[in-house]
Structures are given as C-alpha cells and as structure tokens.
Amino acid sequence: MAALIFILIAFSVFFLAFVVIAGLVPLFVSRYNLLRQARDTRIANKLEESFIFWEKEKFLLLSFIPFILGIISFVLFKHIAGLILGFILGLGFPNFMATIATKARIRRFQGQLVDSLMILTSSLKAGLSFIQAIEVLCEEMPAPISQEFYLVLKENKLGVSLEESLRSLRKRIPLEEVNLVVTSILISRESGGELTKVFSRLTETIRNNIKLKEKISTLTLQGKLQGIIMMIMPFAFGYFVYKQNPDHFTVMLQDQQGRMLLFIAAGLQLVGMVLIKKFSTLKI
C-alpha cells in the first residue's frame, strides 16, 4: 500500500512538472523571440544611421549567443549561477558588437578627415562653391566620410539648410575634430570668412591633434596593460588556489572577520582599478 501511494505521488509530481514545463517553455520562447526582435530592430536602426548594415543571418547567429555562453559558463563553473550569468552576458553581446562596429567606423572617419579637408581646400581654391566642393569630396573619398557628406548633400537638396545638415553631422559623428570643423564652417558662413584659410589652419590643427593623441596613447599603453594585469591577477590567483585546495578559503568565508577582510580587499581592488584607469587616461 505504501509503495502504491509513493508511486501515485511520484507520478503526480512528474505529471505536474511536465504540465508546468510544457506551459512555461512556449511562453518563454515566445517572450524571448519578442524581446530578441525588438532588440534586433533597435540595433539595426542604430547601425543603419551609421551606414552599417548587418545581414539577417548575422542577427540570427547572435540570437544563439546567450545560450552558447550560458552552456559554456555552466560547464566551466558547474553551477546554475554560471548558466544565468552566461545567458545575461550573451543578451548584451549584440549591443557590444554594434558599439564596436560604430566606434570602428568613427575611427575610420577620423582618419579620413585631414585628407577630406585638403580636398575641400583645393576645390575652393579652384573656384568651386562649398556645395560643389562637398560633391568632389564624395566622389574622391571612400566610405564612411563620403557617406556622411553625401547625406549632407541629400538633406540640402531636400530643402534642409546647410547649417542644419552640418549640425546633424556633428551629432552623428561625436568627435572633437568634427565639432571643430562644423563650428568653424558655421562661423565663417555667418561672418563671411574665407573658408580656404580656415580649412588650411584646421588641417594643420587636426593633424597635430591626432599625432599628439597617438603619442599619448603609446606612452600610456604600459599603464593600461599594468592595470589590466593587476585587475585579473587577484581573481586568477584566488581561483587557482581554490582549485588546488578548496578548503584554503574556508576560514575566511565562514568567519565574520574573514568575510569582512575579503569585502575590504574587493573594495580596495575596485578602487585601485579606478585609479589606474584614471591615471592612465589623459584628455586633450
């Protein structure tokens, strides 16, 4: 009789779990698909504003990243927390990739800016208007700078003022050099200054500014690498010791004073990371 009751209880629990899982899995899948589609649409719109177009296959591949990272984290840490952490990191991976692609495009724009200013200067000296000089720029220069200035031309042909188009360019490309160029153009058009002289001075200024940034980046590279190593070393050493002797941190974890010391150490580690980052970063 007891065995029969146990079998009935076990069957009831199994049936209830099956019903719950059968109901929750489709709900989870549908909700995840909705969130994924909304995220992909938002990322695609953000990328298209920067003339970056991803294929649907790439978005489909990125949708599997949360599950892949979740499984890898679960295998490495052998804990459900690793699965959840990997899944959460995977959800933010597409945004991370989109940010990298956008920043890479902005860096390419920055590298083309000096040559573009030289083309504008030469065109203006040849007697062309500023709009015609931008057309020459779009024909001579590759993407992404040709795409951005072509959009300026297109907006101007649709009735948007050149000043407003240049302000939109400044918003799309958040660079100090672009802000300097746009501001100089707007002031020259209002005050009647000679753009050829303005562009010549801007070319020299931006070229020196870029060289200075590259030099500072090279000089601070060692400090940044030291910061990364110092950030990783305590966690790597703690993980290595724990794998070699799991009972090594037992006293620290079970005792209140030990936990307090670990908390203080983590706080000091965070403060050190912030200070190294701050000391190795110089703004021009």
C-alpha positions as a Markdown table, in Angstrom:
| # | Residue | x | y | z |
|---|---|---|---|---|
| 1 | Met | 0.0 | 0.0 | 0.0 |
| 2 | Ala | 2.8 | 2.4 | 0.9 |
| 3 | Ala | 4.5 | 1.6 | -2.4 |
| 4 | Leu | 1.4 | 2.3 | -4.3 |
| 5 | Ile | 1.0 | 5.7 | -2.6 |
| 6 | Phe | 4.6 | 6.5 | -3.3 |
| 7 | Ile | 4.1 | 5.7 | -7.0 |
| 8 | Leu | 1.0 | 7.8 | -7.2 |
| 9 | Ile | 2.7 | 10.8 | -5.5 |
| 10 | Ala | 5.7 | 10.4 | -7.8 |
| 11 | Phe | 3.5 | 10.2 | -10.9 |
| 12 | Ser | 1.5 | 13.2 | -9.8 |
| 13 | Val | 4.7 | 15.2 | -9.2 |
| 14 | Phe | 6.1 | 14.2 | -12.6 |
| 15 | Phe | 2.8 | 15.0 | -14.3 |
| 16 | Leu | 2.6 | 18.4 | -12.6 |
| 17 | Ala | 6.2 | 19.2 | -13.5 |
| 18 | Phe | 5.5 | 18.1 | -17.1 |
| 19 | Val | 2.4 | 20.4 | -17.4 |
| 20 | Val | 4.3 | 23.3 | -15.9 |
| 21 | Ile | 7.3 | 22.9 | -18.2 |
| 22 | Ala | 5.1 | 22.3 | -21.2 |
| 23 | Gly | 3.3 | 25.6 | -20.4 |
| 24 | Leu | 6.3 | 27.7 | -19.5 |
| 25 | Val | 8.7 | 26.7 | -22.3 |
| 26 | Pro | 6.4 | 28.0 | -25.1 |
| 27 | Leu | 5.8 | 31.1 | -23.1 |
| 28 | Phe | 9.5 | 31.6 | -22.5 |
| 29 | Val | 10.3 | 31.0 | -26.2 |
| 30 | Ser | 7.6 | 33.5 | -27.4 |
| 31 | Arg | 8.7 | 36.2 | -24.9 |
| 32 | Tyr | 12.4 | 35.7 | -25.8 |
| 33 | Asn | 11.5 | 35.9 | -29.5 |
| 34 | Leu | 9.6 | 39.2 | -29.0 |
| 35 | Leu | 12.5 | 40.7 | -26.9 |
| 36 | Arg | 15.0 | 39.5 | -29.5 |
| 37 | Gln | 13.1 | 41.0 | -32.4 |
| 38 | Ala | 12.7 | 44.3 | -30.5 |
| 39 | Arg | 16.4 | 44.3 | -29.7 |
| 40 | Asp | 17.5 | 43.4 | -33.2 |
| 41 | Thr | 15.3 | 46.2 | -34.7 |
| 42 | Arg | 16.7 | 48.7 | -32.3 |
| 43 | Ile | 20.3 | 47.7 | -33.1 |
| 44 | Ala | 19.6 | 47.6 | -36.8 |
| 45 | Asn | 18.2 | 51.1 | -36.7 |
| 46 | Lys | 21.2 | 52.3 | -34.8 |
| 47 | Leu | 23.6 | 50.7 | -37.2 |
| 48 | Glu | 21.7 | 52.0 | -40.3 |
| 49 | Glu | 22.1 | 55.5 | -39.0 |
| 50 | Ser | 25.8 | 54.9 | -39.3 |
| 51 | Phe | 25.5 | 53.2 | -42.7 |
| 52 | Ile | 26.3 | 49.8 | -41.2 |
| 53 | Phe | 24.1 | 47.0 | -42.5 |
| 54 | Trp | 24.1 | 43.6 | -40.9 |
| 55 | Glu | 22.5 | 40.6 | -42.7 |
| 56 | Lys | 19.6 | 38.7 | -41.1 |
| 57 | Glu | 21.8 | 35.6 | -40.9 |
| 58 | Lys | 24.2 | 37.6 | -38.6 |
| 59 | Phe | 21.4 | 38.6 | -36.3 |
| 60 | Leu | 20.1 | 35.0 | -36.2 |
| 61 | Leu | 23.6 | 33.8 | -35.3 |
| 62 | Leu | 23.8 | 36.5 | -32.5 |
| 63 | Ser | 20.4 | 35.2 | -31.1 |
| 64 | Phe | 22.1 | 31.9 | -30.2 |
| 65 | Ile | 25.0 | 33.6 | -28.3 |
| 66 | Pro | 23.1 | 33.8 | -24.9 |
| 67 | Phe | 22.5 | 30.0 | -25.0 |
| 68 | Ile | 26.1 | 29.2 | -26.1 |
| 69 | Leu | 27.6 | 31.4 | -23.4 |
| 70 | Gly | 25.2 | 30.0 | -20.8 |
| 71 | Ile | 26.2 | 26.4 | -21.6 |
| 72 | Ile | 29.9 | 27.3 | -21.6 |
| 73 | Ser | 29.6 | 29.1 | -18.2 |
| 74 | Phe | 27.7 | 26.2 | -16.8 |
| 75 | Val | 30.3 | 23.7 | -17.9 |
| 76 | Leu | 33.1 | 25.9 | -16.5 |
| 77 | Phe | 31.6 | 26.8 | -13.2 |
| 78 | Lys | 29.3 | 23.7 | -12.8 |
| 79 | His | 26.6 | 25.9 | -11.1 |
| 80 | Ile | 23.3 | 27.3 | -12.2 |
| 81 | Ala | 24.6 | 30.8 | -11.4 |
| 82 | Gly | 27.2 | 30.3 | -14.2 |
| 83 | Leu | 24.4 | 29.4 | -16.6 |
| 84 | Ile | 22.4 | 32.5 | -15.7 |
| 85 | Leu | 25.4 | 34.8 | -15.8 |
| 86 | Gly | 26.5 | 33.5 | -19.2 |
| 87 | Phe | 22.9 | 33.9 | -20.6 |
| 88 | Ile | 22.8 | 37.5 | -19.3 |
| 89 | Leu | 26.2 | 38.3 | -20.8 |
| 90 | Gly | 25.0 | 36.8 | -24.1 |
| 91 | Leu | 22.0 | 39.1 | -24.2 |
| 92 | Gly | 24.2 | 42.1 | -24.1 |
| 93 | Phe | 26.7 | 40.7 | -26.7 |
| 94 | Pro | 24.9 | 42.1 | -29.8 |
| 95 | Asn | 24.8 | 45.6 | -28.3 |
| 96 | Phe | 28.6 | 45.2 | -27.5 |
| 97 | Met | 29.3 | 44.2 | -31.1 |
| 98 | Ala | 27.2 | 47.1 | -32.5 |
| 99 | Thr | 29.1 | 49.5 | -30.3 |
| 100 | Ile | 32.4 | 48.2 | -31.5 |
| 101 | Ala | 31.3 | 48.5 | -35.2 |
| 102 | Thr | 30.1 | 52.1 | -34.6 |
| 103 | Lys | 33.4 | 53.1 | -32.9 |
| 104 | Ala | 35.5 | 51.5 | -35.6 |
| 105 | Arg | 33.5 | 53.5 | -38.3 |
| 106 | Ile | 34.1 | 56.7 | -36.3 |
| 107 | Arg | 37.8 | 56.0 | -36.1 |
| 108 | Arg | 37.9 | 55.5 | -39.9 |
| 109 | Phe | 36.1 | 58.8 | -40.3 |
| 110 | Gln | 38.6 | 60.5 | -38.1 |
| 111 | Gly | 41.5 | 59.0 | -40.2 |
| 112 | Gln | 40.0 | 60.4 | -43.4 |
| 113 | Leu | 39.2 | 63.9 | -42.1 |
| 114 | Val | 42.5 | 65.5 | -42.9 |
| 115 | Asp | 42.6 | 64.3 | -46.5 |
| 116 | Ser | 38.9 | 65.5 | -46.9 |
| 117 | Leu | 39.8 | 69.0 | -45.6 |
| 118 | Met | 42.6 | 69.1 | -48.1 |
| 119 | Ile | 40.2 | 68.2 | -50.9 |
| 120 | Leu | 37.8 | 70.8 | -49.8 |
| 121 | Thr | 40.6 | 73.4 | -49.7 |
| 122 | Ser | 41.8 | 72.5 | -53.2 |
| 123 | Ser | 38.2 | 72.6 | -54.6 |
| 124 | Leu | 37.5 | 76.0 | -53.1 |
| 125 | Lys | 40.8 | 77.4 | -54.4 |
| 126 | Ala | 39.8 | 76.1 | -57.9 |
| 127 | Gly | 36.7 | 78.4 | -57.7 |
| 128 | Leu | 34.0 | 75.9 | -56.8 |
| 129 | Ser | 31.3 | 76.6 | -54.3 |
| 130 | Phe | 31.2 | 74.9 | -50.9 |
| 131 | Ile | 28.4 | 72.6 | -52.1 |
| 132 | Gln | 30.4 | 71.7 | -55.2 |
| 133 | Ala | 33.4 | 71.1 | -53.1 |
| 134 | Ile | 31.4 | 68.6 | -51.0 |
| 135 | Glu | 30.4 | 66.8 | -54.2 |
| 136 | Val | 34.0 | 66.5 | -55.2 |
| 137 | Leu | 34.8 | 65.1 | -51.7 |
| 138 | Cys | 32.0 | 62.5 | -52.0 |
| 139 | Glu | 33.5 | 61.4 | -55.4 |
| 140 | Glu | 37.1 | 61.2 | -54.3 |
| 141 | Met | 36.9 | 59.8 | -50.8 |
| 142 | Pro | 35.8 | 56.3 | -49.7 |
| 143 | Ala | 33.3 | 55.5 | -47.0 |
| 144 | Pro | 32.5 | 56.4 | -44.3 |
| 145 | Ile | 33.3 | 60.1 | -44.8 |
| 146 | Ser | 31.8 | 60.1 | -48.3 |
| 147 | Gln | 28.6 | 58.6 | -47.0 |
| 148 | Glu | 28.2 | 61.2 | -44.3 |
| 149 | Phe | 28.9 | 64.2 | -46.6 |
| 150 | Tyr | 26.6 | 62.7 | -49.2 |
| 151 | Leu | 23.9 | 62.6 | -46.6 |
| 152 | Val | 24.6 | 66.3 | -46.0 |
| 153 | Leu | 24.1 | 67.0 | -49.8 |
| 154 | Lys | 21.0 | 64.9 | -49.9 |
| 155 | Glu | 19.4 | 66.8 | -47.0 |
| 156 | Asn | 20.4 | 70.1 | -48.6 |
| 157 | Lys | 18.7 | 69.1 | -51.8 |
| 158 | Leu | 15.5 | 68.1 | -49.9 |
| 159 | Gly | 15.3 | 71.6 | -48.5 |
| 160 | Val | 17.2 | 71.3 | -45.3 |
| 161 | Ser | 19.6 | 74.2 | -44.7 |
| 162 | Leu | 23.3 | 73.5 | -44.9 |
| 163 | Glu | 23.8 | 74.7 | -41.4 |
| 164 | Glu | 21.2 | 72.3 | -40.0 |
| 165 | Ser | 22.7 | 69.4 | -42.1 |
| 166 | Leu | 26.2 | 70.1 | -40.7 |
| 167 | Arg | 24.8 | 70.2 | -37.1 |
| 168 | Ser | 23.2 | 66.8 | -37.8 |
| 169 | Leu | 26.6 | 65.6 | -39.0 |
| 170 | Arg | 28.1 | 66.7 | -35.7 |
| 171 | Lys | 25.5 | 64.7 | -33.8 |
| 172 | Arg | 26.1 | 61.6 | -35.8 |
| 173 | Ile | 29.9 | 61.7 | -35.5 |
| 174 | Pro | 30.7 | 62.7 | -31.9 |
| 175 | Leu | 34.3 | 63.7 | -32.5 |
| 176 | Glu | 36.1 | 66.8 | -31.3 |
| 177 | Glu | 37.6 | 67.3 | -34.7 |
| 178 | Val | 34.2 | 67.2 | -36.4 |
| 179 | Asn | 32.8 | 69.7 | -33.9 |
| 180 | Leu | 35.8 | 71.9 | -34.6 |
| 181 | Val | 35.2 | 71.7 | -38.4 |
| 182 | Val | 31.5 | 72.3 | -38.2 |
| 183 | Thr | 31.8 | 75.2 | -35.8 |
| 184 | Ser | 34.4 | 76.8 | -38.0 |
| 185 | Ile | 32.3 | 76.4 | -41.1 |
| 186 | Leu | 29.2 | 77.9 | -39.4 |
| 187 | Ile | 31.1 | 80.9 | -38.0 |
| 188 | Ser | 32.8 | 81.5 | -41.4 |
| 189 | Arg | 29.5 | 81.4 | -43.2 |
| 190 | Glu | 27.9 | 83.8 | -40.7 |
| 191 | Ser | 30.9 | 86.2 | -40.6 |
| 192 | Gly | 31.9 | 86.0 | -44.2 |
| 193 | Gly | 35.4 | 84.5 | -43.5 |
| 194 | Glu | 37.5 | 82.8 | -46.2 |
| 195 | Leu | 37.0 | 79.1 | -45.9 |
| 196 | Thr | 40.2 | 78.2 | -47.7 |
| 197 | Lys | 42.3 | 79.7 | -44.9 |
| 198 | Val | 40.1 | 78.2 | -42.3 |
| 199 | Phe | 40.4 | 74.7 | -43.7 |
| 200 | Ser | 44.2 | 75.1 | -44.1 |
| 201 | Arg | 44.5 | 76.0 | -40.4 |
| 202 | Leu | 42.1 | 73.2 | -39.4 |
| 203 | Thr | 44.1 | 70.7 | -41.4 |
| 204 | Glu | 47.3 | 71.6 | -39.5 |
| 205 | Thr | 45.5 | 71.7 | -36.2 |
| 206 | Ile | 43.7 | 68.4 | -36.6 |
| 207 | Arg | 46.9 | 66.7 | -37.9 |
| 208 | Asn | 48.8 | 67.8 | -34.8 |
| 209 | Asn | 46.0 | 66.9 | -32.5 |
| 210 | Ile | 45.9 | 63.3 | -33.9 |
| 211 | Lys | 49.6 | 62.9 | -33.7 |
| 212 | Leu | 49.5 | 64.1 | -30.0 |
| 213 | Lys | 46.7 | 61.6 | -29.2 |
| 214 | Glu | 48.7 | 58.8 | -30.8 |
| 215 | Lys | 51.8 | 59.7 | -28.8 |
| 216 | Ile | 49.9 | 59.9 | -25.6 |
| 217 | Ser | 48.2 | 56.6 | -26.3 |
| 218 | Thr | 51.6 | 55.0 | -26.9 |
| 219 | Leu | 53.0 | 56.4 | -23.7 |
| 220 | Thr | 50.1 | 55.4 | -21.5 |
| 221 | Leu | 49.8 | 51.9 | -23.0 |
| 222 | Gln | 52.1 | 50.4 | -20.4 |
| 223 | Gly | 50.0 | 51.8 | -17.6 |
| 224 | Lys | 46.8 | 50.4 | -19.2 |
| 225 | Leu | 48.4 | 47.0 | -19.5 |
| 226 | Gln | 49.5 | 47.1 | -15.9 |
| 227 | Gly | 46.0 | 48.0 | -14.9 |
| 228 | Ile | 44.5 | 45.1 | -16.8 |
| 229 | Ile | 47.1 | 42.6 | -15.3 |
| 230 | Met | 46.5 | 43.9 | -11.8 |
| 231 | Met | 42.8 | 43.6 | -12.3 |
| 232 | Ile | 42.9 | 40.0 | -13.4 |
| 233 | Met | 45.7 | 38.7 | -11.2 |
| 234 | Pro | 43.8 | 38.6 | -7.8 |
| 235 | Phe | 40.9 | 36.7 | -9.3 |
| 236 | Ala | 43.1 | 34.3 | -11.3 |
| 237 | Phe | 45.3 | 33.6 | -8.2 |
| 238 | Gly | 42.2 | 33.1 | -6.0 |
| 239 | Tyr | 40.7 | 30.7 | -8.5 |
| 240 | Phe | 43.9 | 28.8 | -8.9 |
| 241 | Val | 44.4 | 28.4 | -5.1 |
| 242 | Tyr | 40.7 | 27.3 | -4.7 |
| 243 | Lys | 41.2 | 24.6 | -7.4 |
| 244 | Gln | 44.3 | 23.4 | -5.7 |
| 245 | Asn | 42.9 | 23.5 | -2.2 |
| 246 | Pro | 39.2 | 24.1 | -1.9 |
| 247 | Asp | 39.5 | 24.4 | 2.0 |
| 248 | His | 42.0 | 27.2 | 1.8 |
| 249 | Phe | 39.4 | 30.0 | 2.0 |
| 250 | Thr | 37.1 | 28.1 | 4.4 |
| 251 | Val | 38.2 | 30.2 | 7.4 |
| 252 | Met | 37.8 | 33.4 | 5.5 |
| 253 | Leu | 34.4 | 32.5 | 4.3 |
| 254 | Gln | 33.0 | 31.1 | 7.5 |
| 255 | Asp | 34.3 | 33.7 | 9.9 |
| 256 | Gln | 32.7 | 37.1 | 10.1 |
| 257 | Gln | 36.0 | 38.9 | 10.3 |
| 258 | Gly | 37.3 | 36.9 | 7.4 |
| 259 | Arg | 34.3 | 37.9 | 5.2 |
| 260 | Met | 34.9 | 41.5 | 6.2 |
| 261 | Leu | 38.5 | 41.3 | 5.2 |
| 262 | Leu | 37.5 | 39.8 | 1.8 |
| 263 | Phe | 35.0 | 42.6 | 1.3 |
| 264 | Ile | 37.6 | 45.2 | 2.1 |
| 265 | Ala | 40.0 | 43.6 | -0.3 |
| 266 | Ala | 37.4 | 43.6 | -3.1 |
| 267 | Gly | 36.7 | 47.3 | -2.4 |
| 268 | Leu | 40.4 | 48.2 | -2.4 |
| 269 | Gln | 40.8 | 46.2 | -5.7 |
| 270 | Leu | 38.0 | 48.2 | -7.2 |
| 271 | Val | 39.5 | 51.5 | -6.0 |
| 272 | Gly | 42.9 | 50.5 | -7.5 |
| 273 | Met | 41.3 | 49.7 | -10.8 |
| 274 | Val | 39.6 | 53.1 | -11.0 |
| 275 | Leu | 42.7 | 54.9 | -10.0 |
| 276 | Ile | 44.9 | 53.1 | -12.6 |
| 277 | Lys | 42.3 | 53.8 | -15.2 |
| 278 | Lys | 42.2 | 57.5 | -14.2 |
| 279 | Phe | 45.9 | 57.9 | -14.1 |
| 280 | Ser | 46.5 | 56.3 | -17.5 |
| 281 | Thr | 43.8 | 58.3 | -19.3 |
| 282 | Leu | 44.6 | 61.8 | -20.5 |
| 283 | Lys | 42.1 | 64.1 | -22.1 |
| 284 | Ile | 43.2 | 66.6 | -24.8 |
